[in-house]
Amino acid sequence: MQFIGLALITDDVPRLAAFYGSVFGVTPEGDSVHATLALPGLGLAIYSREASIRDMKFTYPERAGTGAANAGHATLMFSVESADAEFAKIKRLNLPVMTEPTDYPWGTRAFHFRDPDGNIVGFAERRKG
């Protein structure tokens, strides 16, 4: 068995695909139903919630009080060479951040931000020593 990628389910494929395209500097391929981004070591797919219900018969529990299903439930972590350099890039993109680069006792320096659907994205730099 081999892990081949990750799919995020959303109500707005073009918006989420454009977001991740700008974060990673790649061009998404696809349409308003399904888009993919080829990242080093990971294929990231973004799939329409409506299409997943229609075509795959997926079901989603509603989140209490929000009316939104399956939004903001994932945390995606990416290894980066420099958390500080990536943080500066995210700030230049005017994306709201949750945490600033912080050194953690388990040997990483990381920061976090949210995608437009509320999923948490973390960039972590492995520290030597």
C-alpha positions as CSV (number, residue, x, y, z in Angstrom):
1,M,0.0,0.0,0.0
2,Q,1.2,3.5,-0.8
3,F,-0.2,6.8,0.3
4,I,-0.8,8.9,-2.8
5,G,-2.5,12.1,-1.7
6,L,-5.0,14.0,0.2
7,A,-8.4,15.4,-0.9
8,L,-10.2,18.3,0.7
9,I,-13.9,18.5,0.2
10,T,-15.3,22.0,-0.3
11,D,-18.3,24.0,-1.5
12,D,-16.0,26.2,-3.6
13,V,-13.4,24.3,-5.5
14,P,-12.0,27.3,-7.5
15,R,-11.6,29.4,-4.4
16,L,-9.8,26.7,-2.4
17,A,-7.6,25.6,-5.4
18,A,-6.6,29.2,-6.0
19,F,-5.7,29.6,-2.3
20,Y,-3.4,26.5,-2.2
21,G,-2.0,27.5,-5.6
22,S,-0.9,30.8,-4.2
23,V,0.4,29.3,-1.0
24,F,2.6,26.7,-2.8
25,G,3.3,28.7,-6.0
26,V,1.8,26.0,-8.3
27,T,-1.0,26.1,-10.8
28,P,-4.0,24.0,-10.0
29,E,-5.4,21.8,-12.7
30,G,-9.0,21.0,-13.1
31,D,-12.4,22.7,-13.0
32,S,-15.1,23.7,-10.6
33,V,-15.8,20.1,-9.6
34,H,-12.3,18.7,-9.1
35,A,-8.8,20.3,-9.0
36,T,-5.4,18.9,-8.3
37,L,-2.1,20.5,-7.2
38,A,1.1,18.6,-7.7
39,L,3.2,19.3,-4.6
40,P,6.6,17.6,-3.9
41,G,5.8,14.3,-2.2
42,L,2.0,14.9,-2.2
43,G,-0.9,15.1,-4.6
44,L,-3.5,17.5,-3.2
45,A,-7.0,17.2,-4.6
46,I,-9.9,19.6,-4.0
47,Y,-13.3,18.1,-4.7
48,S,-16.8,19.5,-4.8
49,R,-18.9,18.6,-1.8
50,E,-22.0,18.5,-4.0
51,A,-20.3,16.2,-6.5
52,S,-19.1,13.9,-3.8
53,I,-22.7,13.5,-2.6
54,R,-24.1,13.1,-6.1
55,D,-21.3,10.9,-7.6
56,M,-19.9,9.0,-4.7
57,K,-22.9,9.0,-2.3
58,F,-20.8,10.5,0.5
59,T,-22.7,11.9,3.5
60,Y,-21.6,14.6,5.9
61,P,-22.8,15.4,9.4
62,E,-23.6,19.0,9.9
63,R,-21.5,20.9,12.4
64,A,-23.5,22.1,15.3
65,G,-24.6,25.7,14.9
66,T,-22.8,26.4,11.7
67,G,-24.8,24.8,8.9
68,A,-21.5,23.9,7.3
69,A,-20.5,20.3,6.7
70,N,-17.0,19.0,6.6
71,A,-15.4,22.4,6.7
72,G,-12.4,23.2,9.0
73,H,-12.0,19.6,10.1
74,A,-8.5,18.9,8.8
75,T,-5.0,20.0,9.9
76,L,-2.4,19.8,7.1
77,M,1.2,19.9,8.1
78,F,4.1,20.5,5.7
79,S,7.8,20.3,6.3
80,V,9.7,23.4,5.2
81,E,13.3,24.4,5.2
82,S,12.7,27.7,7.0
83,A,9.5,28.5,9.0
84,D,10.5,32.1,9.1
85,A,10.9,32.4,5.3
86,E,7.6,30.7,4.7
87,F,5.9,32.9,7.4
88,A,7.2,36.0,5.6
89,K,5.7,34.6,2.3
90,I,2.3,34.0,3.9
91,K,2.3,37.5,5.4
92,R,3.1,38.9,1.9
93,L,0.1,37.1,0.6
94,N,-2.0,38.9,3.3
95,L,-3.2,35.6,4.8
96,P,-4.4,35.7,8.4
97,V,-2.1,33.6,10.6
98,M,-3.1,31.8,13.8
99,T,0.4,31.5,15.3
100,E,3.7,33.1,14.6
101,P,6.9,30.9,14.1
102,T,7.5,29.3,17.5
103,D,10.2,26.9,18.7
104,Y,8.6,23.8,20.3
105,P,10.4,21.4,22.7
106,W,10.1,18.4,20.3
107,G,12.5,20.1,17.9
108,T,10.4,22.0,15.4
109,R,9.8,25.6,14.6
110,A,6.3,26.0,13.3
111,F,3.5,28.4,12.5
112,H,-0.2,27.9,11.5
113,F,-2.8,29.6,9.4
114,R,-6.3,28.7,8.1
115,D,-7.5,28.1,4.6
116,P,-10.7,29.7,3.4
117,D,-12.7,26.6,4.6
118,G,-11.2,26.8,8.1
119,N,-8.8,23.9,7.8
120,I,-5.6,24.5,9.7
121,V,-2.3,24.6,7.7
122,G,1.0,24.2,9.6
123,F,4.5,24.8,8.2
124,A,7.1,23.1,10.4
125,E,10.9,23.3,10.2
126,R,12.8,20.5,11.9
127,R,15.5,21.9,14.1
128,K,18.9,20.3,14.5
129,G,20.0,19.2,17.9
